[in-house]
């Protein structure tokens, strides 16, 4: 993605754990060698790269062409580039030569018996076969009834020695053409019994076995597509994503933000990733409780993130990912979709609407932010959109008092001592830090522009005047993201530039080691062992969102398909 730095994730145990691999630059394509899976090929916008060691190191190769990469089935260093024309590299992408002349080659596949036979489609319903690594080609017409001008095959694949499949779509129906003699003769299935079937994969270890996706159901045929049966239905209305590198291995994506893995041909499934692009939340009262606010579902764990159950969002916030968890009670939640807040006192199993009383008058539940005090049961803080107010409740959100401030507050950050409270005010481009030392009655402004003030803030769990934040600062004409820390409640700040990732949302945690601060960005994390005086970068599987672990010097990370715990 253009918005992310260059990183790659790898799992060696089927998705249970992940490690992060750095890339030389962002890539647009990644190919694994079918012959030796430790060899990877990647394409950036300018060059090809080759890795011999599962992505730990990369060698820069020749400049990229105009096609896409296809690795040879049996030769490790043979790579093809197919597109407007075909090219071949015999040395892992370092040098390239023409393969197939100037004719377009949209799809290419290889015989699985190790012979030097390539199959390429250069025109609808015409297969080109080569027995000399693509130097010369023979043309075969697939079927006289193939609609050459309007429809065409999507992808030829060998499923066993000499067997090739091609598919086409006619009036919303799917046709399957197959050949059992390397394309010399062709047969065609009847119209499939389901509409808009999407061909996914074929079984190279079993001739005639192929699968097609029909919505959330996987259809299976054992006779070259002549007859079909429902082989499996992905749980909870999801869909099968791909067939794994071994027979009987399926990967699937549930509709509820879950990734699934089956190692027994779909008979049973295990969860390998939870809450894609969700935000993670932990509590002080119960470190075993972990919540992930996903785009469609709320996930709750009561064993420290080892297993999760999925819960429905309340109807009013069905598309919400905004979640606040009470630090003193893991069952008390608040959720918002940006227009209305809902409350749960049961850990998300049941929700109720929220119409709080503000200065004796019932007000609409349209808060900009809601914060639970981490030290005192029943004390809540809230901010009012566009107003210079901090609302404080001592009745668990039932009744709020309005504390007028000099600047519009966006967010309230209470300390753990029950008295010191911070607020972030002003615009994001010019943030202001305000502090109250008496629970919100009287406010002072320790940081205001033109000083560089943080756009986010967290308070040390035992030292209420020790805070950490992140902001931006123009250094030598370049806008840099900076990590910030203060030991005097925001009066003076230590700054550490960490890059030009403008607009990144930073999250942090303090460990039980009172000198440890750890920060997470979109692609890396940073830690300081001296309260922000010096910083060092370390890798995490994917950062993006991070929640503190209250009981140890650890953090919990989630983003883009997984949950990880960081132990310093």
C-alpha positions as CSV (number, residue, x, y, z in Angstrom):
1,X,0.0,0.0,0.0
2,X,1.3,3.5,-0.8
3,X,0.4,4.7,2.7
4,X,2.7,2.1,4.4
5,X,6.4,1.7,4.6
6,X,8.1,-1.4,3.3
7,X,7.4,-4.4,5.5
8,X,6.4,-8.0,5.0
9,X,4.9,-10.6,7.4
10,X,5.9,-14.2,7.5
11,X,4.5,-17.1,9.5
12,X,6.3,-20.5,10.0
13,X,3.6,-22.2,11.9
14,X,0.4,-21.8,9.9
15,X,-0.5,-18.4,11.3
16,X,-0.1,-18.9,15.0
17,X,2.9,-16.5,15.2
18,X,4.3,-13.9,12.8
19,X,7.6,-12.1,12.3
20,X,8.2,-8.8,10.4
21,X,10.6,-8.7,7.5
22,X,12.0,-5.4,6.2
23,X,12.0,-4.8,2.5
24,X,14.4,-2.6,0.5
25,X,11.5,-0.6,-0.7
26,X,7.7,-1.0,-1.1
27,X,6.8,-3.8,-3.5
28,X,3.8,-4.2,-5.8
29,X,4.2,-8.0,-6.3
30,X,5.5,-11.0,-4.4
31,X,6.1,-14.5,-5.9
32,X,7.3,-17.6,-4.0
33,X,9.2,-20.2,-6.0
34,X,7.1,-23.4,-6.2
35,X,10.3,-25.5,-6.3
36,X,12.1,-24.0,-3.3
37,X,9.9,-21.9,-1.0
38,X,12.7,-20.1,0.6
39,X,13.3,-18.3,-2.7
40,X,11.1,-15.2,-3.2
41,X,10.9,-12.8,-6.1
42,X,9.5,-9.3,-5.6
43,X,8.8,-6.3,-7.9
44,X,8.9,-2.7,-6.9
45,X,7.9,0.1,-9.2
46,X,11.5,0.2,-10.5
47,X,13.4,-3.1,-9.9
48,X,13.1,-6.8,-9.3
49,X,14.4,-8.3,-6.1
50,X,15.3,-11.9,-5.1
51,X,15.5,-13.4,-1.6
52,X,17.2,-16.8,-1.0
53,X,16.3,-17.0,2.7
54,X,12.5,-16.6,3.2
55,X,12.7,-12.8,2.9
56,X,15.5,-12.1,5.5
57,X,17.8,-10.5,2.9
58,X,17.2,-9.2,-0.7
59,X,19.3,-8.7,-3.8
60,X,18.5,-6.0,-6.2
61,X,18.1,-7.4,-9.8
62,X,17.3,-5.8,-13.2
63,X,14.7,-3.1,-13.9
64,X,11.1,-4.2,-14.0
65,X,9.2,-4.5,-17.3
66,X,5.6,-4.1,-18.1
67,X,4.2,-7.5,-17.1
68,X,3.8,-9.6,-14.0
69,X,6.1,-12.2,-12.5
70,X,5.6,-16.0,-12.8
71,X,8.1,-18.4,-11.2
72,X,8.9,-21.7,-12.9
73,X,7.5,-24.8,-11.4
74,X,10.7,-26.9,-11.3
75,X,13.6,-24.5,-12.0
76,X,14.5,-22.3,-9.1
77,X,16.2,-19.4,-10.9
78,X,13.9,-19.3,-14.0
79,X,11.4,-16.5,-13.9
80,X,9.0,-15.3,-16.6
81,X,7.4,-11.9,-17.1
82,X,4.1,-12.0,-19.0
83,X,2.1,-9.2,-20.4
84,X,2.2,-7.3,-23.7
85,X,5.1,-9.7,-24.5
86,X,6.9,-12.5,-22.6
87,X,10.4,-12.3,-21.2
88,X,12.4,-14.9,-19.4
89,X,15.2,-14.8,-16.9
90,X,17.5,-17.8,-16.3
91,X,19.4,-16.1,-13.4
92,X,16.8,-15.1,-10.9
93,X,15.9,-11.8,-12.5
94,X,19.4,-10.4,-13.0
95,X,19.1,-10.5,-16.8
96,X,16.2,-11.0,-19.2
97,X,15.6,-12.2,-22.8
98,X,12.6,-12.5,-25.0
99,X,10.4,-15.6,-24.8
100,X,7.7,-15.9,-27.3
101,X,8.3,-13.0,-29.6
102,X,6.2,-9.9,-29.5
103,X,2.8,-11.6,-29.0
104,X,0.9,-10.9,-25.8
105,X,1.0,-13.7,-23.2
106,X,-1.7,-12.9,-20.7
107,X,-1.4,-16.2,-18.7
108,X,1.3,-18.8,-18.5
109,X,1.7,-22.2,-16.7
110,X,4.1,-25.1,-16.7
111,X,3.8,-28.9,-17.0
112,X,4.1,-30.5,-13.6
113,X,6.1,-33.5,-14.7
114,X,9.3,-31.4,-15.0
115,X,9.4,-31.3,-18.8
116,X,10.3,-28.0,-20.4
117,X,6.7,-27.4,-21.6
118,X,5.0,-24.0,-21.1
119,X,1.4,-23.1,-21.8
120,X,0.5,-19.5,-22.7
121,X,-2.7,-17.8,-23.8
122,X,-2.1,-15.1,-26.3
123,X,-5.7,-14.7,-27.6
124,X,-9.1,-15.7,-26.4
125,X,-9.7,-19.4,-26.8
126,X,-6.2,-20.0,-28.3
127,X,-3.5,-21.9,-26.4
128,X,0.1,-21.6,-27.2
129,X,2.4,-24.4,-26.1
130,X,6.2,-24.4,-26.1
131,X,8.7,-27.3,-25.5
132,X,11.8,-25.1,-25.7
133,X,11.5,-22.7,-22.8
134,X,9.4,-20.3,-24.8
135,X,11.6,-19.7,-27.8
136,X,9.0,-21.2,-30.2
137,X,5.3,-21.8,-29.8
138,X,2.6,-24.0,-31.3
139,X,-1.0,-22.7,-31.4
140,X,-4.0,-24.8,-30.5
141,X,-7.6,-23.7,-30.8
142,X,-9.5,-24.7,-27.6
143,X,-13.1,-25.0,-29.0
144,X,-15.0,-23.9,-32.0
145,X,-17.9,-22.8,-29.8
146,X,-15.7,-20.5,-27.7
147,X,-16.9,-16.9,-28.0
148,X,-13.6,-15.5,-29.1
149,X,-14.6,-11.9,-29.5
150,X,-16.6,-11.3,-26.3
151,X,-15.4,-13.8,-23.8
152,X,-12.1,-15.6,-23.2
153,X,-10.3,-18.0,-20.9
154,X,-9.0,-16.6,-17.6
155,X,-6.2,-18.8,-16.6
156,X,-4.7,-22.1,-17.9
157,X,-3.3,-24.4,-15.2
158,X,-2.0,-27.9,-15.3
159,X,-3.4,-30.2,-12.7
160,X,-1.4,-33.3,-13.6
161,X,0.9,-34.3,-16.3
162,X,-0.6,-33.2,-19.6
163,X,-3.9,-31.8,-18.2
164,X,-4.9,-28.2,-18.8
165,X,-8.0,-26.3,-17.8
166,X,-9.4,-23.1,-19.2
167,X,-12.6,-21.2,-18.2
168,X,-14.9,-18.7,-19.8
169,X,-18.2,-17.0,-18.9
170,X,-21.3,-17.0,-21.1
171,X,-24.4,-15.0,-20.0
172,X,-23.5,-15.3,-16.3
173,X,-22.7,-19.0,-16.6
174,X,-19.3,-20.7,-16.3
175,X,-17.8,-23.1,-18.9
176,X,-14.8,-25.3,-18.2
177,X,-12.6,-26.5,-21.1
178,X,-10.1,-29.2,-20.4
179,X,-7.5,-31.2,-22.2
180,X,-5.8,-34.4,-21.1
181,X,-3.1,-34.4,-23.8
182,X,-1.3,-31.1,-23.4
183,X,-3.8,-29.2,-25.4
184,X,-4.0,-31.4,-28.5
185,X,-7.7,-32.2,-28.0
186,X,-10.3,-30.4,-25.9
187,X,-13.5,-31.2,-24.2
188,X,-16.0,-28.9,-22.6
189,X,-18.3,-29.3,-19.6
190,X,-22.0,-28.5,-19.7
191,X,-23.1,-25.2,-18.2
192,X,-22.4,-25.4,-14.5
193,X,-25.4,-25.7,-12.2
194,X,-24.7,-22.4,-10.4
195,X,-24.3,-18.8,-11.7
196,X,-21.2,-16.8,-11.8
197,X,-19.0,-19.5,-10.4
198,X,-15.5,-18.2,-9.8
199,X,-12.7,-20.8,-10.6
200,X,-10.2,-20.8,-7.8
201,X,-7.8,-23.7,-8.1
202,X,-7.2,-27.2,-9.3
203,X,-5.7,-30.2,-7.6
204,X,-2.3,-31.2,-9.2
205,X,-2.2,-34.4,-7.1
206,X,-5.5,-35.7,-8.3
207,X,-6.5,-35.6,-12.0
208,X,-9.9,-34.2,-12.6
209,X,-10.4,-32.6,-9.2
210,X,-11.2,-28.9,-9.3
211,X,-13.0,-26.4,-7.1
212,X,-15.1,-23.3,-7.8
213,X,-16.4,-20.7,-5.5
214,X,-20.2,-20.1,-5.5
215,X,-20.7,-17.2,-3.0
216,X,-19.8,-18.6,0.4
217,X,-19.9,-22.2,-0.8
218,X,-17.1,-24.2,-2.3
219,X,-18.2,-26.5,-5.1
220,X,-16.1,-29.6,-5.9
221,X,-15.8,-31.8,-9.0
222,X,-13.9,-35.0,-9.5
223,X,-14.7,-35.6,-13.2
224,X,-13.2,-32.5,-14.9
225,X,-16.2,-30.4,-14.1
226,X,-18.9,-32.6,-15.5
227,X,-20.7,-32.9,-12.2
228,X,-20.5,-30.9,-9.0
229,X,-21.2,-31.2,-5.3
230,X,-21.1,-28.8,-2.4
231,X,-17.8,-29.6,-0.8
232,X,-17.9,-27.1,2.1
233,X,-19.4,-23.9,3.3
234,X,-17.0,-21.4,4.9
235,X,-18.2,-20.6,8.4
236,X,-20.3,-17.4,9.0
237,X,-20.8,-16.5,5.3
238,X,-17.2,-16.0,4.4
239,X,-15.4,-17.1,1.3
240,X,-12.4,-19.3,0.4
241,X,-9.4,-17.2,-0.5
242,X,-6.9,-19.6,-1.9
243,X,-5.7,-23.2,-1.8
244,X,-2.5,-23.7,0.2
245,X,0.7,-25.2,-1.2
246,X,-0.2,-28.7,0.0
247,X,-3.3,-30.8,-1.1
248,X,-6.3,-30.3,1.2
249,X,-5.1,-26.9,2.6
250,X,-7.6,-24.0,2.4
251,X,-7.4,-20.4,3.6
252,X,-10.6,-18.5,4.0
253,X,-11.8,-15.1,5.1
254,X,-14.9,-14.9,7.3
255,X,-17.2,-12.0,6.9
256,X,-16.6,-11.1,10.6
257,X,-13.0,-10.0,10.2
258,X,-11.5,-13.5,10.8
259,X,-9.0,-15.4,8.8
260,X,-9.4,-19.2,8.8
261,X,-7.1,-22.2,8.0
262,X,-8.1,-25.8,7.2
263,X,-5.5,-28.5,6.9
264,X,-8.0,-31.4,6.2
265,X,-9.7,-30.4,3.0
266,X,-12.2,-28.1,4.7
267,X,-13.4,-30.6,7.4
268,X,-12.3,-28.4,10.3
269,X,-11.1,-24.8,10.6
270,X,-8.9,-22.8,13.0
271,X,-8.7,-19.1,13.4
272,X,-5.3,-17.6,12.3
273,X,-6.0,-13.9,12.4
274,X,-8.5,-11.8,14.4
275,X,-10.1,-8.4,13.7
276,X,-8.4,-7.1,10.6
277,X,-7.8,-3.3,11.0
278,X,-9.3,-3.3,14.5
279,X,-8.2,-1.4,17.6
280,X,-7.1,-3.2,20.7
281,X,-8.2,-2.3,24.2
282,X,-7.0,-3.6,27.6
283,X,-8.0,-2.9,31.2
284,X,-6.2,-2.3,34.5
285,X,-8.7,-4.3,36.5
286,X,-8.3,-7.5,34.5
287,X,-5.2,-8.0,32.3
288,X,-6.8,-11.2,30.9
289,X,-9.6,-9.1,29.3
290,X,-8.7,-7.9,25.8
291,X,-11.2,-6.3,23.4
292,X,-10.7,-5.7,19.6
293,X,-13.1,-3.2,17.9
294,X,-13.4,-4.6,14.4
295,X,-15.2,-3.0,11.5
296,X,-18.1,-5.4,11.7
297,X,-17.9,-7.2,15.0
298,X,-16.6,-6.7,18.5
299,X,-14.2,-9.4,19.8
300,X,-13.7,-10.2,23.4
301,X,-11.0,-12.4,25.0
302,X,-10.9,-13.5,28.7
303,X,-7.6,-15.3,28.5
304,X,-5.2,-12.5,27.6
305,X,-5.8,-12.7,23.8
306,X,-5.3,-16.4,23.3
307,X,-8.9,-17.0,22.1
308,X,-11.7,-14.6,21.1
309,X,-15.4,-14.7,20.9
310,X,-17.2,-12.4,18.5
311,X,-20.0,-10.1,19.7
312,X,-22.4,-8.0,17.7
313,X,-22.1,-4.2,17.8
314,X,-25.3,-2.4,18.9
315,X,-27.6,-1.6,16.0
316,X,-27.0,2.2,16.4
317,X,-23.3,1.8,16.0
318,X,-23.2,-1.2,13.6
319,X,-20.3,0.3,11.6
320,X,-18.4,1.7,14.6
321,X,-14.9,0.9,15.7
322,X,-14.9,3.5,18.5
323,X,-14.7,1.7,21.8
324,X,-13.9,2.8,25.3
325,X,-13.3,0.2,28.1
326,X,-13.4,1.1,31.8
327,X,-10.0,0.5,33.4
328,X,-11.6,-0.5,36.7
329,X,-14.3,-2.8,35.3
330,X,-13.7,-4.8,32.1
331,X,-17.5,-5.3,31.6
332,X,-18.2,-1.6,31.3
333,X,-18.0,-0.4,27.7
334,X,-19.0,2.6,25.6
335,X,-19.2,2.6,21.8
336,X,-19.9,5.3,19.2
337,X,-20.5,5.6,15.5
338,X,-19.8,9.3,15.5
339,X,-23.4,10.4,16.0
340,X,-24.5,8.4,19.1
341,X,-23.0,6.6,22.1
342,X,-24.2,3.3,23.5
343,X,-23.4,1.7,26.9
344,X,-22.8,-1.9,27.9
345,X,-22.5,-3.1,31.5
346,X,-22.1,-6.8,30.4
347,X,-18.9,-6.8,28.4
348,X,-20.6,-6.2,25.1
349,X,-23.3,-8.9,25.2
350,X,-26.1,-6.3,25.8
351,X,-26.3,-2.6,25.0
352,X,-28.5,0.4,25.9
353,X,-28.9,3.9,24.6
354,X,-27.3,6.7,26.5
355,X,-28.9,10.1,27.1
356,X,-26.9,11.8,29.9
357,X,-27.9,14.8,32.0
358,X,-25.6,17.8,31.6
359,X,-25.9,20.6,34.2
360,X,-29.4,19.3,35.0
361,X,-30.6,19.2,31.4
362,X,-30.9,16.1,29.2
363,X,-28.5,16.4,26.3
364,X,-28.0,14.5,23.1
365,X,-25.4,11.7,23.2
366,X,-23.1,13.4,20.8
367,X,-19.8,13.6,22.6
368,X,-16.5,14.0,20.8
369,X,-14.7,11.7,23.2
370,X,-15.4,9.7,26.4
371,X,-12.8,8.7,28.9
372,X,-13.1,6.5,32.1
373,X,-11.0,7.6,35.0
374,X,-8.5,4.8,35.6
375,X,-8.4,5.2,39.3
376,X,-11.9,5.9,40.5
377,X,-15.0,3.9,39.9
378,X,-17.8,5.9,38.3
379,X,-15.8,9.0,37.3
380,X,-16.1,9.7,33.5
381,X,-14.9,12.5,31.4
382,X,-16.3,13.7,28.1
383,X,-15.7,16.5,25.6
384,X,-18.3,18.4,23.6
385,X,-17.8,18.9,19.9
386,X,-16.6,22.4,19.1
387,X,-17.0,23.7,22.6
388,X,-14.5,24.8,25.2
389,X,-15.8,22.3,27.8
390,X,-14.7,19.3,29.8
391,X,-17.7,17.3,31.2
392,X,-17.1,15.3,34.4
393,X,-19.4,12.7,35.8
394,X,-19.2,11.0,39.2
395,X,-22.3,8.8,38.5
396,X,-20.9,6.6,35.7
397,X,-22.2,8.8,33.0
398,X,-25.6,9.5,34.4
399,X,-25.0,13.2,35.4
400,X,-22.3,15.5,34.0
401,X,-21.0,18.8,35.3
402,X,-19.6,21.3,32.7
403,X,-16.1,22.6,33.4
404,X,-15.5,25.6,31.1
405,X,-12.0,25.9,29.6
406,X,-10.2,28.6,27.6
407,X,-9.6,26.3,24.6
408,X,-11.9,23.7,22.9
409,X,-10.9,20.3,24.3
410,X,-10.7,17.3,22.0
411,X,-9.8,14.6,24.4
412,X,-9.3,14.2,28.2
413,X,-6.5,12.1,29.6
414,X,-6.8,11.5,33.4
415,X,-3.8,10.4,35.5
416,X,-3.9,7.3,37.8
417,X,-3.8,9.3,41.0
418,X,-7.4,10.6,40.7
419,X,-6.5,14.3,40.7
420,X,-4.3,15.2,37.8
421,X,-6.2,15.5,34.5
422,X,-4.9,16.5,31.1
423,X,-6.8,17.7,28.0
424,X,-5.7,18.0,24.4
425,X,-7.2,21.1,22.8
426,X,-6.8,23.2,19.7
427,X,-6.5,22.0,16.1
428,X,-4.4,19.0,15.2
429,X,-2.0,21.3,13.3
430,X,-1.6,23.5,16.4
431,X,-2.3,21.3,19.5
432,X,-2.6,22.7,23.1
433,X,-2.0,20.8,26.3
434,X,-3.9,21.8,29.4
435,X,-3.6,20.4,32.9
436,X,-5.7,20.4,36.1
437,X,-4.1,19.3,39.4
438,X,-7.5,19.2,41.3
439,X,-9.7,16.9,39.3
440,X,-10.7,19.4,36.6
441,X,-11.9,22.4,38.6
442,X,-9.0,24.7,37.7
443,X,-6.9,24.4,34.5
444,X,-3.5,25.7,33.4
445,X,-1.8,25.6,30.0
446,X,1.7,24.1,30.2
447,X,2.1,23.9,26.4
448,X,0.7,26.2,23.7
449,X,1.9,27.2,20.2
450,X,4.3,28.4,18.9
451,X,5.8,25.7,21.1
452,X,5.7,22.2,19.6
453,X,3.0,20.3,21.6
454,X,1.9,16.7,21.2
455,X,-1.2,15.7,19.3
456,X,-1.6,12.6,21.5
457,X,-0.8,12.0,25.2
458,X,-0.5,9.2,27.8
459,X,0.3,9.5,31.5
460,X,2.7,7.4,33.5
461,X,0.9,4.9,35.7
462,X,2.7,5.9,39.0
463,X,4.0,9.4,38.2
464,X,1.2,11.8,37.2
465,X,3.5,14.5,35.9
466,X,5.4,12.2,33.6
467,X,3.7,12.1,30.2
468,X,4.6,11.0,26.7
469,X,3.2,12.1,23.4
470,X,3.8,12.4,19.7
471,X,3.6,15.4,17.4
472,X,5.1,16.9,14.3
473,X,8.0,19.4,13.9
474,X,9.5,21.1,10.8
475,X,13.2,20.3,10.8
476,X,15.3,21.7,7.9
477,X,12.2,22.4,6.0
478,X,10.8,18.9,6.3
479,X,7.8,17.9,8.5
480,X,9.0,15.2,10.8
481,X,7.1,13.0,13.3
482,X,8.6,13.4,16.8
483,X,8.3,11.3,19.9
484,X,7.9,13.6,23.0
485,X,8.2,13.1,26.7
486,X,7.9,15.4,29.7
487,X,8.8,14.9,33.4
488,X,7.1,18.1,34.7
489,X,3.5,17.7,33.4
490,X,4.1,19.2,30.0
491,X,6.2,22.3,30.9
492,X,9.3,21.1,29.1
493,X,9.6,18.4,26.5
494,X,12.3,16.1,25.1
495,X,11.9,15.4,21.4
496,X,13.1,12.6,19.1
497,X,12.5,12.8,15.3
498,X,11.5,9.4,14.0
499,X,10.6,10.1,10.3
500,X,8.3,11.9,7.9
501,X,5.2,9.8,8.4
502,X,2.9,12.8,8.7
503,X,-0.6,12.1,9.9
504,X,0.3,8.8,11.6
505,X,-1.6,8.0,14.8
506,X,0.7,7.0,17.6
507,X,-0.1,4.9,20.6
508,X,2.1,4.2,23.6
509,X,2.4,2.3,26.8
510,X,4.4,2.4,30.0
511,X,5.7,-0.8,31.5
512,X,6.2,-1.8,35.1
513,X,9.7,-0.6,34.6
514,X,9.0,3.1,35.4
515,X,11.7,4.3,32.9
516,X,10.3,2.3,29.9
517,X,8.2,4.0,27.2
518,X,7.3,2.2,24.0
519,X,5.7,3.7,20.9
520,X,4.0,2.2,17.9
521,X,3.6,3.7,14.4
522,X,2.1,2.1,11.3
523,X,5.2,0.0,10.6
524,X,7.7,0.0,13.5
525,X,7.9,0.6,17.2
526,X,10.3,2.6,19.3
527,X,11.3,2.2,22.9
528,X,13.1,4.3,25.5
529,X,14.6,3.0,28.7
530,X,15.2,6.5,30.1
531,X,11.8,8.2,29.9
532,X,12.4,9.5,26.4
533,X,16.0,10.8,26.6
534,X,17.1,8.3,24.0
535,X,15.1,6.1,21.6
536,X,15.8,2.9,19.7
537,X,13.6,1.3,16.9
538,X,12.5,-2.3,17.2
539,X,10.3,-4.4,14.9
540,X,6.9,-5.8,15.7
541,X,4.8,-8.0,13.5
542,X,2.5,-5.1,12.7
543,X,2.1,-2.1,15.0
544,X,-0.7,0.4,14.0
545,X,-2.6,-0.1,17.3
546,X,-1.1,-0.8,20.7
547,X,-2.6,-1.2,24.1
548,X,-0.7,-1.3,27.4
549,X,-0.3,-4.4,29.5
550,X,-1.0,-3.1,33.0
551,X,0.6,-6.0,34.8
552,X,4.0,-6.2,33.1
553,X,6.4,-4.2,31.0
554,X,4.6,-5.4,27.8
555,X,2.3,-4.2,25.1
556,X,-0.3,-5.7,22.9
557,X,-0.4,-4.9,19.2
558,X,-3.0,-5.5,16.6
559,X,-3.5,-4.5,12.9
560,X,-4.1,-6.0,9.5
561,X,-5.0,-9.5,10.6
562,X,-3.4,-10.5,14.0
563,X,-2.7,-9.9,17.7
564,X,0.8,-9.9,19.1
565,X,2.2,-9.4,22.6
566,X,5.5,-7.5,23.0
567,X,7.8,-8.5,25.8
568,X,10.9,-6.2,26.2
